[in-house]
Structures are given as structure tokens and as C-alpha cells.
């Protein structure tokens, strides 16, 4: 049987399989499409669960790295017993698992890269506010950098410029991350700190690091598994199975929310938005000195971009199995329903419209009040978002522009399956055995993005996220199969056993139409230490 998938790619999260109730793992190679479906062309992995259990079993696990971090905890419990004078058995398995986080910076290998001049930084966005000039003059550039000791033309006109922040707007200056074109001087004009957010490369380029980032992501998981069966008669056994898994994990994206390019904002050129003297020199050299200018900035004050996913998976299965009453034939009829719900929260992102509105207000939003009793609006920004200051941005300003968005994903799977197997007849080398069956499977998928970065959001963007569309769909497949195990020779010289296994499966997909898969395999066991196997499938 197929267990409940974790996403639309039909990938199974092996962590949802209850370890406490696991009886064994079987790996079938050499192709299994005719037996398990067309997607099993390379083989399958079967996880066998215990059919019955009596007693109580408790297990605990603790581990950590040699650096005394990356702690992992796991506790499992399995309880079971017979009932109905031995006609039935029920078991319950519980699992709790926790994994602590480890940051890249916690390992010398990665930490060394934050200062290694021979490797590029991990972040594609510079860790500074900046401006990409257009229509400016070389004379304006030289007027800024030559007095600092750099050669004329070291920083070419049109080169992107960044800000050395200061405690006052007037104290802020400009620099370039590229080496001097004439003197090859490293990052002309740069006055800021290097480690851990930045480093100088061997060629003189100032390269940004991404100090945030997990080497091992944190995880919390709770799992429950239950299984039981009861003999209704000599030829019928009712069985039930249920599982539930809840887990939460967090990942970090390299860099901070990048208010660059399509996510940049325009700053008015007016008295309400003071700028440093060096930036004024650049802006004044434009054909229209009073035009607004575009601010590029990585919003580091929002903190690292984190994505936390809460996933709930459950599956319930019921069936009946038993003897048909003809030779050794048996049957197994079952049905199941499963569902996976994933809720993903994004933190460290900003809403572009709110960011533009706030920073476009007087003094970059410092002291701005938003109060509308009729709508319930009530907000205040203390510090503002001045890109030239090295003082902290207040939390109330961060709250105004933050975009804590959420997406949800739902995936369901319904299955029905009937299998019959047994011995068809006796042949000289043993029993000629068969298996036939039919199944039906339907999968539904529904993805709902947050309105903040949905393609239908026509008023704003979420900085650092590309818009996505709501997506939903379903697929279903009806299948029948047959398989024969034919003993050819047995207990002969150099042939302990020689068998042929042949099978065929027809699958009718609602999307791709009919698909036929078949196989023929040969298995020759010469003795206790020699065995050859080969086959062909299509």
C-alpha cells in the first residue's frame, strides 16, 4: 500500500512512518513497475509494520555533536495486547522527537569563509544602503573620491555607491564595493566593519557575507500510530490502522529582505529628507537634480528571513482479509484516506507599499503617527527608517512595514485495493503461484498563497518573495494487475531452484490515459552460496 504523501510530487516523508511499530524494511530492486505501478520502475522500499504486539516497550535516544551542540532527543513507546479470547490484538505507538539548531557560524569551516579573501561571500546583496546613479558625471565622482586620496577615475561615473552610516546624516559618506579602476585600491571610501557581515577579497572587492543560516535546522515532532485486528470468523479478519504526525521545522534564507531592483523605493529630493553632502554632490550632477532618487537597501533590521512550516499528516485504513476456501487462496480488501496539511509562516519580510509610504514621509518616517478611529488604524514610528544613520530602528517602525505572510497546502489521498493470491496448480518443480488485484487511487492538491504575495495582489509586493498563484488539482488512477511465479527446476545438480516471475499491470490515468507495464524475471539458485538473477521490464 502507498502511504500518505507529503507534497504534490508524491514524495513520502519517512519520518511519518512509526519507528516504534516497525517490523522490518524490504528493498526490492531490479524493477517493480508491474507489481507496484509504473513509478516503481527502479524498485520499491517496503516498510513492514508489526501485525500484533503484547506488552510495553519504551525507548529513549539522546545524541549530540562532538562540539556539544546539535542535540537530538527521541522517546518512543509501544503498548499492545490481545483481547476477545485471543481473537484480536491492538497496539498503540507514540513518538516524540526534537532536534536543536546549529548555525553555519558555529563551525570553523564556515566561519573561516567569512574572512577568507579567496572565496566569494555567500550573500548576493550588499549589506548596506546604496544608490545606483544614472546620468551623473565623472567630475562629481572625482570630487568625492580624489580628496580621500584616490586617483581620478578610480570610481567610474555610474558605479553603484553605498553609504557609510554615522550617528548623524551629515557624517555619512559614500563608497564603492569594487576596487579602484586606476589604483586598484580596495573598496574606495569604505569605512565600515568587516567580520562578520563583510570581507575584502584578494582583488580588492568588498564582498558581503550572510552570517545567518542553519547548518542543522531545528525540528519538533509528535507521532501517534495505532493498529488492530479481530478475527470475525475462520475466513475473515477485520483490521484497522491509523497514524498521525505533527512536526515543525524552521529554515533560514541567505541574506536579509532585499529592497533592491523591483523591491526598491524612491526617496523625494526635498528638505524633509536630508542627505549627506557627498550624495548631494552626486544627485546635483544629474540632468534633473531635484528628481527623486532610488534607495537600494537590505533590510537587516528585520532580522534573518525565516520560514517555519507546521505539517500535520494523518491516515486511516480499514480492511478485511482471510481465506477464500479454495486451495490456499487468500484475499485482502482495504480502503484508506489520508491528508497532509502544511502551514508555512514567513518572517523577516516587508511589505513594499508600507515601506515606501513610511520612508517617504518627513524625516524618513521618524515620529510618524497613523490614527484613524473609524477604521481602527493606530500606529506610531519612533525612529524612522533613515538609511544614513547607524542607530537602531525601533520596533514600532518594524511592525508597520513587516509582512508576516502565511501559505497553506492541503493534500489528500483516497485508496481502494483488492488482492487475491494463492497456488494455481502443482507442477513438477513446485507450486505455480499467482497474484491478481485491482486498485483505485485519487489525490487532491490545493495550494493557497498569502494575499501579500499572490499574483492577484495589485497594490503591493512582499519584498524578497516572488508572486505565486493559488493552485489546485486532482488525479486518479484505476489499475489491475496479474503476476505468476513459475517454478521451472528444483533440487537438480547445480540447480537448487530455477524460477520465472512474470507480471503485467494496466493503469488508467485520468491525465495520461492507459499505461501497460510488464516484467519477466529469472532467478537461478545454484547452491547455498551462488545465486543469479536477471530480468526485463517495460
C-alpha positions in Angstrom: 0.0 0.0 0.0 1.1 3.5 -0.7 1.4 5.7 2.4 0.2 9.3 2.6 2.5 11.6 0.5 4.0 14.8 1.9 3.7 17.1 -1.1 2.4 17.3 -4.7 5.4 15.4 -6.0 4.0 12.4 -4.1 7.2 12.3 -2.0 6.8 10.3 1.2 8.2 11.8 4.4 9.8 8.7 6.0 9.7 10.4 9.4 5.9 9.9 9.4 6.4 6.1 9.4 6.2 5.0 13.1 9.5 3.5 14.1 8.0 2.1 17.3 5.8 -0.3 15.2 8.3 -1.1 12.5 8.9 -4.8 12.0 11.4 -4.6 9.1 12.4 -2.9 5.9 12.4 -4.7 2.5 14.2 -3.3 -0.6 13.1 -4.6 -4.0 15.5 -3.8 -6.8 15.6 -4.7 -10.5 12.3 -3.1 -11.3 8.8 -3.5 -9.7 6.6 -1.5 -12.1 4.3 -4.4 -13.0 3.7 -5.1 -9.3 3.6 -1.7 -7.7 2.9 0.7 -10.6 4.7 2.5 -13.4 6.6 4.8 -11.0 8.3 1.8 -9.4 10.5 1.2 -12.4 13.7 1.3 -10.3 12.2 -0.7 -7.4 10.5 -0.1 -4.1 11.2 0.1 -0.4 8.6 -1.6 1.8 8.3 -0.8 5.4 6.7 -3.8 7.2 4.7 -2.9 10.3 4.1 -5.4 13.2 0.8 -7.2 13.0 0.5 -7.8 16.7 2.2 -6.8 19.9 1.8 -7.6 23.6 3.4 -5.7 26.4 5.0 -2.4 26.8 8.2 -1.2 25.1 9.9 2.1 25.9 12.9 3.5 24.1 14.9 6.7 24.6 17.7 8.2 22.5 20.0 11.2 23.0 22.8 12.4 20.8 25.0 15.4 20.2 27.9 16.5 18.1 31.5 16.4 19.2 31.1 20.2 19.7 28.4 19.7 22.4 25.6 21.1 20.2 23.1 19.7 17.7 21.4 17.8 20.5 18.8 15.3 19.4 16.2 13.7 21.7 13.8 10.9 20.9 11.4 8.9 23.1 9.1 6.1 21.8 6.6 4.0 23.5 4.7 0.9 22.2 1.8 -0.6 24.0 -0.2 -3.6 22.9 -2.3 -6.6 24.0 -4.7 -9.3 22.9 -8.5 -9.2 23.5 -11.6 -11.3 22.7 -10.0 -14.5 24.0 -7.1 -14.1 21.6 -9.2 -13.3 18.6 -7.9 -9.8 18.4 -4.9 -7.6 19.1 -4.4 -3.8 19.4 -1.3 -1.7 19.7 -0.6 2.0 20.2 2.7 3.7 19.4 3.8 7.2 20.5 6.9 9.1 19.4 8.4 12.5 20.4 11.5 13.8 18.7 13.4 17.1 19.0 16.5 18.4 17.2 18.3 21.6 18.2 19.6 24.0 15.6 23.2 24.6 14.6 24.2 27.7 12.7 26.8 27.8 10.0 28.9 30.2 12.1 29.1 27.5 14.8 31.6 25.6 12.6 35.2 26.8 12.0 35.0 25.7 8.3 32.2 28.1 7.6 33.4 30.8 10.0 36.8 30.8 8.2 34.9 31.6 5.0 33.6 34.8 6.5 37.1 36.2 6.3 38.8 34.1 3.6 39.8 36.6 0.8 39.9 33.8 -1.8 36.3 32.8 -1.7 33.3 35.0 -2.6 30.8 35.9 0.1 27.6 33.9 0.5 25.2 36.9 0.1 24.4 38.3 -3.3 23.1 41.6 -1.8 25.5 44.2 -0.3 24.9 44.7 3.5 24.5 48.5 3.0 22.1 51.1 1.8 23.0 52.5 -1.6 22.2 54.3 -4.8 22.6 53.3 -8.4 23.3 56.6 -10.2 22.2 57.4 -13.7 23.1 60.4 -15.8 25.8 61.5 -13.3 29.2 63.0 -14.2 32.8 61.8 -13.7 33.6 65.2 -12.2 31.1 64.6 -9.4 32.7 61.2 -8.6 36.2 62.6 -8.6 35.1 65.4 -6.4 34.2 62.8 -3.7 37.0 60.3 -4.0 40.1 62.3 -5.1 40.1 64.3 -1.8 40.1 61.0 0.1 43.4 60.1 -1.6 42.1 58.0 -4.6 43.1 58.6 -8.2 40.9 60.4 -10.6 38.7 57.9 -12.4 39.2 55.2 -9.6 35.4 55.1 -9.3 33.8 55.4 -12.7 30.7 57.5 -13.2 27.6 55.4 -12.9 29.2 53.0 -10.4 26.8 51.9 -7.7 27.5 53.7 -4.5 26.8 52.7 -0.9 26.6 54.5 2.4 29.0 54.5 5.4 26.4 55.2 8.1 27.0 57.5 11.0 25.3 58.9 14.1 24.2 61.9 12.0 23.1 62.3 8.4 25.9 64.8 7.8 28.5 62.3 9.0 27.6 59.6 6.4 29.8 59.1 3.4 29.9 57.2 0.1 32.0 54.2 -1.0 32.2 51.6 -3.8 32.4 47.9 -3.2 34.6 47.4 -6.4 38.3 48.0 -6.3 39.7 51.3 -7.8 39.9 51.2 -11.5 43.2 53.1 -11.6 44.8 52.5 -8.3 43.3 49.0 -7.6 42.6 50.3 -4.0 40.3 48.0 -2.1 36.7 49.3 -1.8 37.4 53.0 -2.2 35.9 55.0 0.6 34.8 52.1 2.7 35.0 52.8 6.5 32.7 50.2 8.0 33.5 47.0 9.9 34.3 43.7 8.1 33.8 40.5 10.0 31.2 39.0 10.3 29.0 40.7 7.7 31.6 41.7 5.2 35.1 40.8 3.9 37.6 42.0 1.4 38.5 39.7 -1.4 42.0 39.3 -2.8 41.2 41.5 -5.8 40.0 44.4 -3.5 36.3 43.8 -3.8 34.2 44.2 -0.7 32.1 41.1 -0.5 29.0 40.6 1.8 28.6 37.6 4.0 25.4 36.0 5.2 26.1 35.4 8.8 22.7 33.9 9.4 21.9 30.5 8.2 21.4 27.0 9.6 23.7 24.1 9.2 21.1 21.9 11.0 17.5 23.1 11.2 15.5 22.8 14.4 12.7 20.2 14.5 9.9 19.3 16.8 7.8 16.2 16.1 5.0 14.3 17.7 3.7 11.0 16.2 0.9 8.5 17.0 0.3 5.1 15.5 -2.4 2.6 16.2 -3.2 -0.8 14.7 -5.6 -3.6 15.5 -7.2 -6.7 14.1 -10.1 -9.0 15.1 -11.0 -12.4 13.7 -14.6 -12.2 12.7 -14.6 -15.9 11.5 -12.2 -18.5 10.3 -12.2 -16.8 6.9 -12.4 -13.1 7.8 -10.2 -10.9 9.8 -11.1 -7.2 10.2 -8.1 -4.8 10.6 -7.8 -1.1 11.3 -4.8 1.2 11.2 -4.3 4.9 11.9 -1.4 7.2 12.1 -0.9 10.9 12.9 2.2 13.1 12.7 2.8 16.7 13.6 6.1 18.4 13.0 7.5 21.9 12.9 10.8 23.0 11.3 12.4 26.3 10.6 14.8 27.2 7.8 16.7 30.5 7.1 17.2 32.1 3.7 20.6 33.6 2.9 20.6 37.3 3.4 18.1 39.8 4.7 15.0 41.1 2.9 16.5 42.7 -0.3 14.8 46.0 -1.1 16.7 46.2 -4.4 15.6 46.3 -8.1 11.9 45.7 -8.3 11.6 46.0 -4.5 13.4 49.3 -4.2 11.8 52.6 -3.0 12.0 56.2 -4.2 13.1 58.9 -1.9 12.0 62.5 -2.5 14.7 65.1 -3.1 13.4 67.7 -0.6 14.2 69.4 2.7 12.1 66.8 4.6 14.6 64.1 3.5 18.1 65.3 4.4 21.0 63.6 2.7 24.8 63.6 3.2 26.9 66.2 1.3 28.6 63.5 -0.8 25.3 62.1 -2.0 24.1 65.6 -2.7 27.1 66.1 -5.0 26.2 63.0 -7.0 22.5 63.9 -7.2 23.2 67.5 -8.2 25.2 66.3 -11.2 22.1 64.6 -12.8 20.2 66.4 -15.6 17.4 66.9 -13.1 19.0 67.4 -9.6 15.6 67.7 -7.9 14.3 64.4 -9.1 13.6 61.6 -6.6 16.4 59.0 -6.1 16.1 55.3 -5.7 17.3 53.7 -2.5 18.7 50.2 -2.5 18.9 48.6 0.9 19.0 45.2 2.5 16.5 45.4 5.4 18.8 43.9 8.0 16.9 45.4 10.9 14.0 43.0 10.2 16.3 40.1 11.1 17.0 36.9 9.1 14.4 35.7 6.7 13.0 32.6 8.3 10.4 30.1 7.1 8.6 27.9 9.6 6.5 25.1 8.4 4.0 23.2 10.5 2.9 19.9 8.9 0.0 17.6 10.1 -0.3 14.2 8.4 -2.9 11.6 9.2 -4.0 8.4 7.5 -6.8 5.9 8.4 -7.1 2.5 6.9 -9.7 -0.3 7.2 -9.8 -3.7 5.6 -10.7 -7.4 5.8 -8.6 -10.3 4.9 -8.8 -14.1 5.0 -9.0 -17.4 3.3 -11.3 -17.8 0.3 -11.8 -21.5 1.0 -10.3 -22.8 -2.3 -6.9 -24.4 -2.0 -4.6 -21.9 -0.2 -6.1 -18.8 -1.8 -6.4 -15.7 0.3 -7.9 -12.2 -0.3 -7.3 -8.8 1.1 -9.7 -5.9 0.6 -8.8 -2.5 2.0 -9.6 1.2 1.8 -7.8 4.3 3.2 -8.0 8.0 3.5 -5.1 10.3 4.2 -4.4 14.0 4.5 -1.4 16.3 4.7 -1.8 19.9 5.8 1.2 22.3 5.8 1.0 25.8 7.1 4.1 27.9 6.3 4.9 31.2 8.1 7.4 33.7 6.6 9.2 36.1 8.9 11.8 38.8 8.2 10.0 40.1 5.1 8.5 43.6 4.4 5.5 44.9 2.5 6.8 47.2 -0.3 3.8 49.6 -0.2 4.1 50.2 3.5 7.8 50.5 3.3 7.5 53.1 0.6 4.8 55.0 2.4 6.7 55.2 5.7 10.2 56.0 4.4 8.6 58.6 2.0 7.2 60.6 5.0 9.1 63.5 6.5 12.4 62.6 8.1 12.1 59.1 6.7 9.1 58.4 8.9 10.6 59.3 12.3 7.7 60.3 14.6 5.0 59.4 12.1 1.6 58.8 13.5 -1.2 56.7 12.0 -4.5 57.2 13.7 -8.0 56.6 12.2 -10.6 55.7 14.8 -13.2 54.9 12.1 -11.0 52.1 10.7 -9.2 51.1 13.8 -5.8 52.2 12.5 -3.4 53.1 15.3 0.4 53.0 14.8 3.5 55.1 15.5 7.0 55.0 14.2 9.6 56.4 16.6 13.0 56.1 14.9 12.0 56.2 11.2 13.9 54.3 8.5 16.8 56.8 7.9 19.3 54.8 5.7 22.2 57.1 6.7 22.1 56.5 10.5 23.8 53.7 12.4 21.2 53.9 15.2 18.8 51.1 15.7 15.4 51.1 14.0 12.6 51.0 16.6 10.3 48.0 16.9 7.2 50.1 16.2 8.6 51.1 12.8 9.5 47.4 12.1 5.9 46.4 13.0 4.5 48.9 10.4 6.4 47.6 7.4 6.7 43.9 8.4 4.8 41.3 6.2 4.3 38.2 8.3 2.8 36.1 5.4 1.4 32.6 5.5 0.7 29.9 2.9 -1.3 26.7 3.3 -1.0 23.4 1.4 -3.6 20.6 1.5 -3.0 17.1 0.0 -5.5 14.2 0.3 -5.2 10.6 -0.9 -8.0 8.0 -1.1 -7.4 4.4 -2.0 -9.2 1.2 -2.5 -7.4 -2.1 -3.2 -8.3 -5.8 -3.6 -5.6 -8.6 -3.8 -6.1 -12.3 -4.3 -3.2 -14.8 -4.3 -2.5 -18.5 -4.0 -1.4 -21.7 -5.7 -2.9 -22.2 -9.2 -1.6 -25.8 -9.6 1.1 -28.2 -8.8 3.9 -28.6 -11.3 7.0 -30.9 -11.2 9.2 -28.2 -9.6 6.7 -27.0 -7.1 3.6 -24.8 -6.9 2.7 -22.4 -9.7 1.6 -19.4 -7.8 -0.4 -16.4 -8.9 -1.5 -13.0 -7.6 -4.2 -10.7 -9.1 -5.6 -7.5 -8.0 -7.3 -4.2 -8.7 -6.9 -0.7 -7.1 -8.2 2.8 -7.3 -6.3 5.9 -6.1 -7.3 9.6 -6.1 -5.1 12.5 -5.0 -6.2 16.1 -4.4 -3.9 19.1 -4.1 -4.7 22.7 -3.0 -2.1 25.5 -2.5 -3.2 28.9 -1.2 -0.6 31.7 -1.1 -0.9 34.6 1.3 -2.6 37.6 -0.3 0.7 39.5 0.3 2.5 37.7 -2.5 -0.4 36.4 -4.6 -0.5 37.3 -8.3 -3.8 39.0 -7.6 -2.2 41.5 -5.2 -2.2 44.6 -7.4 -1.4 47.2 -4.8 1.9 45.9 -3.3 4.7 43.3 -3.2 6.3 41.3 -0.4 10.0 42.3 -0.6 12.1 39.2 -1.3 9.2 36.9 -2.4 8.0 36.4 -6.0 4.3 36.3 -6.5 2.6 32.9 -6.8 -0.8 31.8 -7.9 -3.3 29.7 -6.0 -3.1 26.2 -7.4 -5.3 23.2 -7.1 -6.0 19.9 -8.9 -6.6 16.2 -8.7 -5.5 13.0 -10.3 -6.9 9.5 -10.2 -5.8 6.1 -11.5 -7.5 2.7 -11.8 -5.3 -0.3 -12.0 -5.4 -4.1 -12.5 -2.5 -6.5 -12.4 -1.6 -10.1 -12.6 1.5 -12.0 -11.7 2.8 -15.6 -11.9 5.7 -17.3 -10.1 6.6 -20.4 -12.2 9.0 -23.0 -10.8 11.0 -24.5 -13.6 13.5 -26.7 -11.9 14.2 -27.7 -8.3 16.7 -29.9 -6.5 18.8 -30.7 -9.5 22.6 -30.7 -10.0 23.8 -27.1 -9.9 20.1 -26.0 -9.7 18.7 -25.8 -6.2 15.9 -23.7 -7.7 15.1 -22.0 -11.0 12.0 -19.8 -11.2 10.5 -17.4 -13.6 8.4 -14.4 -12.4 6.2 -12.7 -14.9 3.7 -9.9 -14.4 1.6 -7.3 -16.1 -0.2 -4.2 -14.9 -2.6 -1.9 -16.7 -3.1 1.6 -15.3 -5.7 4.1 -16.5 -4.7 7.6 -15.5 -7.2 10.5 -15.9 -4.4 12.7 -17.1 -2.1 10.4 -19.3 -4.5 7.7 -20.3 -3.8 4.0 -20.3 -0.3 2.7 -19.5 0.7 -1.0 -19.6 3.8 -2.2 -17.7 5.1 -5.7 -17.7 8.1 -7.7 -16.5 9.8 -11.1 -16.7 12.5 -12.1 -14.3 14.6 -15.2 -13.9 16.1 -16.4 -10.6 18.6 -19.3 -10.5 19.9 -20.5 -7.2 22.8 -22.9 -7.7 23.5 -23.7 -4.1 23.7 -22.0 -0.7 26.3 -19.5 -1.8 25.6 -18.9 -5.5 22.6 -17.1 -7.0 21.9 -15.3 -10.2 19.0 -13.0 -11.0 18.1 -11.1 -14.1 15.1 -9.7 -15.8 13.5 -7.2 -18.2 10.6 -4.8 -17.7 8.9 -2.2 -19.7 
